[in-house]
């Protein structure tokens, strides 16, 4: 089993509940069978609207033809007997277990890079350089070293790390996210997780888009090995309340998120301090091993917004292709948490949007910079095993300094940890004994 | 923004420090908070409270009362998100 989770706080083994799998029958037949066999009452799936039902109550998941029930020993016996009964649609009764991703070995890095004009040192930034998208990578991926500079490799893709994106949801039907979303939940009454705005799908793509997107040649996701936890805390029209955001944070922590990415916020006046509730939520998250990164805000030369202005939330500024602060990116005018902590690409960012809106598109904003940092944090968490406050410190420590004030960009550009690759990097040929060739009797060298 | 004249008062978030949410819940209800949700993992209670109830809650130990905040993203095609 994988033990990537911080301090073993994720429980292991059986939960005490049973998972019952049915043959292809309709919902009524399946639920009737449960009632007849074991006197168990199950509602239909309320998973999208009521997270508690999926976690505690007896539920029947229609799409899967699976029931999850809390059964007494005699009920379990009756259910188990039904498995052997050919007349019963019950196929299997198995214990529910706590699950989390297996650790995966990061794929070997691609040898050929198409960015031969990128910087030649992986710990320096050339201020004169201007990044641009290529056919195969977005400029943001190159800037944060998700596409490594030459003479380096980026072996960390965030495998086994869970990134929660609290936003307008996600296009669950987008082929780029097939198998990547391990949990999703809407906190907007009457609206499913499905992203009707496009902001959430764009942000999730930047953080964790796939290594080889099926619909485009251009890779745009930083931590392509990580998994997504998607909380819809903003409506399809882009509005939300701090209450919905808090509920989303609590849920993301419960889901075991290692990084929580929040490309959202509200403006804050000069001299205004942070909200106690956001700070308390961020502290609870850090204590649980979840790092919250949030957008600094797009009000220009104005204070970092809320919740990014909480001392325990990592505030992210946006950079343009020349690694200059984007003119809209908010700055540290208020102390006590109101500082900018780190910066990342946030201008002309190419990422996924809902298929109904064209599948891919460009957006600009500190909202786009934030998931770049979430992705970098995931790779660092994977590489170092650090969580929470320690991960924050490592992220800031490894950021590349920029020739700009900390008020504008904090510690500088967030980057994926890379390994130096020697110029003479070659594949060693293993030695193995060859056939022993007997040269036969040797002619003595003639002596002249 | 939040509706100050809504029935039950305006929407507030109550941050509880130094004790558990469940411990504080009865006191908050007594003070006049209409509880929406108790976020036990965070130590925060969301709900509605009239101005006099807010004043009463502020007198409780380890309790911070703040108004709910609103977030609004620009439309999907706005130049800056």
Interface residues (C-beta under 8 A of the other chain):
Chain A: X168 X197 X198 X199 X202 X234 X238 X239 X240 X241 X242 X243 X245 X246 X247 X249 X250 X253 X254 X263 X264 X265 X266 X275 X276 X277 X280 X281 X284 X288 X298 X306 X328 X353 X357 X363 X364 X365 X367 X368
Chain B: X11 X13 X15 X17 X36 X37 X39 X41 X42 X43 X44 X46 X64 X66 X68 X69 X70 X71 X72 X73 X74 X75 X76 X79 X80 X81
